[in-house]
Amino acid sequence: MVSLFQSLEAEDLLEEEKPIFDVLKASLHYPSTPNVLAQRLADDIVFFCRSAREDEDYEAILTLVWDMAFDMISCIPSDHEWQDVWVNALEFLRVREDLPPRDENMPDGVSWHELPLLLRQQRARLDKACFDDQTKWRNLNSFSARLYASGVTETSWYPVVELRGTVEKYASSASVPEAALWVATEWVIRCPDRIFRFLQQADEPEGEMPERVWGLGDAWAGKEDVGLLSVERWNLWKKWFSEKKEKLSEADSGTVDSATLGRVSEALEKMCEAEERAKCEPTTDGSKHEVDEQDVPAI
């Protein structure tokens, strides 16, 4: 059986990376339920920090751990159960007992509820330019969408950025890069309710960089009647997916990709379902418009 981590195993991992990889891999392969595997991964991450040498600070350790975790997750197919195991692991980690201060880089110690440094390392890895292998980029986006849907992270800008780079960049009749369209549909399929509820907020974003984070894509530039955070923007996305579905359905049977048509159809269906559910729920969302620039993916 070929290992999912064959590409990592073929690399010359750094001396400090190898034990982290070996421990996390062993936990994933442990013969038990997904829930137990997630608990073990959370325990592993705490262990790495607790057992560090006195001259190692938390920031350096966590940077290594998150980088290795994202390297491994990018090797896990989007439909593999280990994607959900990792999401559950971070849910378990958030309720672990905090670690006391030990260095000046993190003077308050480690508050696991905040998952320190996770977003910083996630942001660095989500830039698709980091991957020669677009499959790894898709896998990591699938995990990030799951993580956002679970409520573990408040990364509301990620789906906006990905949809802007696809739906708001290309005409619905245009040929769209397969990986980009896959990622855009993945965010909508995985977390339609969170995206819709976020865009329902009436207030426009404030701060020093609203246009960079929330601005409309090139194809929609100048649409003054569309709020950066609005249901109107959601409706334009839905219209685009509807038109794309129609174009794909009309295409010659020998040229249309049935998988792509299926994903576009599912994304459109999920958007409609999210709207129906929202009619029965109060409009509440704890998301914040103020975001840290270092957490926003490259555009």
C-alpha positions, 0 to 999 in steps of 0.5 A: 500500500502506497503511503499518502505521505510518500512525497514527504518521506522521500524528502530529506526532512530536517533533524527537528522535523523528522520526529514530529513527522514520525509521531504524527504519522504514527497517531494517524495510523493507530488502529482505533476510531477517528475520535481516538486518532484526533485525541492522540494528535492533540496530545502529540502537539501538547507533548511537543511543547511540554517536552521541549528543551529549555533553550527552545521557545514555544514559537519555534516549536509551534511553527515547526509543528504547524508547518509539518501538520500542513505539509501532511494535510496537503497530502491527504485527499479531500475525501479521506477521513483523516481530513476530518480527524485533523479538524477534530484534533484541533477542536480537542486541542482548544480545550487542553490545559494552557502551558505556563510562560517560559520565554519572551516570545510568548510571555503569556504562555500558550493558550490552546483555545487561541491555537497560537500561530496556526493562522499565520502558518495556514496563510503562508501555506494557502498561497497556491504559488507554494505548490508545484502540485495543485492537488496539494493546494486543493487538499489544503483548501478542503481542510481549511474550508472544513476548519472554517465550517466547524467554527474552529477558525474565524477565517471569513476572508478565505472563501471571499478571496478564493471566489474573487479569484475565480467567480469574480475574475472569469466570465461564466462562459469562459474557460476557468482553470480546473484547480481554481474552480475546484477550490471555489466550489469546495468552499461553497460546498463545505461551508455555505451557511457560514459564508452566507451568514457572514455576508448578511451583515449590513455594515461594510468592513472598516480598517486600513485594508478593506479593499485588499481583503474584501474588494471585488474581482477584476470582472466586477470592478466598478459595480458600485451597487454591490457591497463588499459584504452583502447578499448582493455579492452572494447573489452574483456568485449564485448567478455565476454558478447557475450560468456556468452549470447551464454552459457545462450542461449545453457543452458537447458530451465529449468535451464536458467534464462530468465531475466539474459539472457535478461540483458546480451543480452541488455548489449551487444547490448548497447555496440555495439550501443555505438561503432556506435555512437562514430564513429560519434562523436569527441573523447573528454572526460573531465574525469580525471585519478587523483582520490581521494582514499577516493572516490574509492569503496572498492575492 
